[in-house]
Amino acid sequence: MKIQESAENYLETILMLSRNNTPVRSIDIVNELDFTKPSVSVAMKNLRSDGYVTVDDDGYITLTESGRAIAESMYERHVLISDWLIFLGVDKKTAVNDACRIEHVISEDSFKAIKGHIENWKREVYAKRNA
């Protein structure tokens, strides 16, 4: 099921914030994305009703299994595409911004092809270095 780009961004942000093993609250998302509290509140309500996050009585946000799967997919795309663009000579800020847009519109087939190409290239480089 395809979800909106904004929802993917929220899920990816929750994943990134939770990586340091601290609980994520709406205010953390507000601060990270520089959005308003009401906007984040509406988004969390929608993500909760769609089954992508849970919010406990203390306001801590946790990704559900389906929310985590989407977030990890977006994060993998973001990192791989950013790194690839930087390797190709794009400055880091531009690469990160472009990757943020590309990660939401690229098809699964195209992403897998790019990922496979990069992995094959890395294997070839590694094999040459160790030959």
C-alpha positions in Angstrom: 0.0 0.0 0.0 1.4 3.4 -1.0 1.3 6.1 1.6 1.8 9.8 1.2 5.3 11.3 1.1 4.6 13.4 4.2 3.7 10.2 6.1 6.9 8.5 4.9 8.9 11.5 6.1 7.3 11.4 9.6 7.9 7.7 9.9 11.6 8.0 8.8 12.0 10.9 11.2 10.6 8.8 14.1 13.0 6.0 13.2 16.0 8.3 13.1 15.1 9.9 16.4 14.6 6.6 18.1 18.0 5.3 16.9 19.7 6.9 20.0 17.4 4.7 22.3 15.5 7.7 23.7 11.7 7.8 23.6 10.3 9.9 20.8 7.6 12.5 21.6 5.7 14.9 19.3 7.8 17.8 20.4 11.0 16.0 19.2 9.4 15.7 15.7 8.4 19.4 15.9 12.0 20.3 16.6 13.5 18.0 14.1 11.3 18.9 11.2 10.6 22.5 12.2 6.9 22.0 11.9 4.1 23.4 14.1 2.8 21.4 17.0 -0.7 21.3 15.5 0.6 19.9 12.2 2.6 17.1 14.0 -0.4 16.4 16.2 -2.7 15.9 13.2 0.0 13.7 11.5 0.4 11.5 14.6 -3.3 11.1 14.8 -3.4 10.0 11.2 -0.4 7.7 11.5 -2.0 6.2 14.6 -5.3 5.6 13.0 -3.6 4.0 9.9 -1.7 1.7 12.2 1.8 3.0 11.6 2.5 4.2 15.1 1.3 3.8 18.7 1.3 6.5 21.3 1.3 5.6 25.0 -0.3 7.4 27.9 2.9 9.4 28.4 2.9 10.6 24.8 5.8 8.4 23.6 5.6 7.4 20.0 6.6 3.9 18.8 6.6 2.6 15.2 4.4 -0.4 14.6 5.8 -3.3 12.5 4.3 -1.8 9.3 5.4 1.7 10.3 9.0 0.5 10.9 9.1 -1.4 7.6 8.2 1.8 5.7 10.6 4.0 7.8 13.5 1.6 7.3 12.8 1.4 3.5 12.8 5.2 3.2 16.0 5.5 5.4 17.8 2.8 3.3 16.8 4.7 0.1 17.8 8.0 1.5 21.3 6.8 2.7 22.1 4.9 -0.5 21.0 7.6 -2.9 22.7 10.4 -0.9 26.0 8.4 -0.7 25.7 7.6 -4.4 25.2 11.2 -5.4 28.1 12.4 -3.2 30.3 9.7 -4.8 29.3 11.1 -8.2 30.5 14.5 -7.2 27.4 16.2 -6.0 28.0 18.4 -2.9 26.6 16.8 0.3 23.8 19.3 1.0 22.5 19.0 -2.6 22.8 15.2 -2.5 20.9 14.9 0.8 18.2 17.2 -0.4 17.8 15.5 -3.8 17.9 12.0 -2.1 15.0 13.2 0.2 12.9 13.9 -2.9 14.0 10.9 -5.0 13.5 8.3 -2.2 9.7 8.9 -2.4 9.2 8.7 -6.1 11.6 6.1 -7.3 10.1 2.7 -8.1 11.1 -0.4 -6.2 12.5 -1.9 -9.4 14.6 1.1 -10.2 15.9 1.3 -6.6 16.8 -2.4 -6.6 18.6 -1.9 -9.9 20.7 1.0 -8.5 21.3 -0.8 -5.3 22.4 -4.0 -7.1 24.7 -1.9 -9.4 26.4 -0.2 -6.4 26.8 -3.5 -4.6 28.3 -5.2 -7.7 30.7 -2.3 -8.2 31.8 -2.4 -4.5 32.4 -6.2 -4.8 34.6 -5.6 -7.9 36.6 -2.8 -6.3 37.1 -5.0 -3.2 38.1 -8.0 -5.3 40.7 -5.8 -7.2 42.1 -4.4 -4.0 42.6 -7.9 -2.5 43.8 -9.6 -5.7 
